[in-house]
């Protein structure tokens, strides 16, 4: 399996642990203000990262080179920054709104890089 697939799967599991922890905390506290952060961490962090890892595992030729690793780094930093800043925003720190916006753009750039990887023919 390509190294980047391992990175994505390991990162996905970390996001899953964080996302479930937030869900348990919301359930225990009966305070669901941060449900948006919980959803973003689980869907963008856990699910999408695992799907990216699966794509690279099934297409090892696409996993080679610098672009896939750049895509992994940009996407992962974006999602991590978005998850933390969105959590803080929804918990009441309105100063986080610009950080959430920047993190969303970084995440989107990571998605666009993945689209480039998918649509560009693999090098032999």
N, C-alpha and C positions, 0 to 999 in steps of 0.2 A: 504494500500500500504506500502511496506517495507520502512523504513527510508532511506536506501541507494538509492532507486528509487527517492525519494524526493530530496536528495542531488544531484543526477545526473541531474534531470530535472532543478533544480534551477541553477546549474553550467552551463548547456547547454544554458539556456537563457542568462546568463551573457556573455558567449562566443559569442552568436548570436548578442547581442548588440554591443560588441566590433568589431566583424567582419563586421557588417553592417556599423558601424561608420567609419571604415577604408575604406570601399567601397565608402561611400559618400565623404570622404575626398579626395580619389583618383579622383573621378568624378569632384569635384569642382576644384581641383588643376590641373587637366589634367596631373598629374604625377602618373604613374602606376608602379613605380619601386618596390613597396612593394606588388605587386599582389600575390606573393607566400605566404607571411605571411597571407594575407587576406584569401586565399584559405585554408591554413592549420588551421587557427582559426575556419573558418566556418565548414570545413569537420571533422577535428579531435575534435574540441571543441564543436560545436553545434550538428552536425549530429551523430557522434559516441557516444558522451556522452548521447544523448537522446536515442539512440539504447541500450546502456548498461542499462540505467534506465528502459527502456521498458522490457528488458530481465529479470531483477531482479523483476519487478512488476508482470510479467507473471509466474515467478518461485520463489515464496517467500521462499521456502525451500533452494534454492541456495543463497538467500540473507542473510541468518543467519550466524553468526560466525564472526571471525576476518578477514579471508581471503578476503571476498568481500570489507570490509572497507579498508583494506590495498591496495587492487587493485584500489579502487576509489582514494585514496590519492596519490599513485604512479603515476597513469595515469594522474590525474588532475594537479599535480605539473609538470609533464613532458610536458604536452600540454601548460600550462601557460608559463613555462620557454621557451619552443620552440617558442611560438608565439611572445613573447617579443624580444627574441634574434634574431629570424629570421627577424623580422621587422627592428631591428637596423642594422643587417647585410645588408639587401637589401637597406636600406637607406644610406649605405656607410661606416658603422663602421665595417671594416674587422676584427677587434679584436674579434668580436662576433662569428666567425666561430667555435672555439672549444666549445663554450657554446652551440651553435646549435647542434653540434655533441653529446655532453653529454645529452642534453635535448631529442634528438631523441632516444638515448639508454634508457633513463628513461621511455619515452613514450612506447617504444617497450616492456620493462619489464612489464609495466602496461597491455599491450595487451596480453602478455604471461600469466600473472596472470589471466586475464579474461578467456583465453582459458582453463586454469587449472580448473577454477570454472565451466565452461561449460562441460568439459569432465569428471569431477569427479562426481560420483553419489552423490545425495543429501542425507544427513543424516536424518533419520526419526525423 
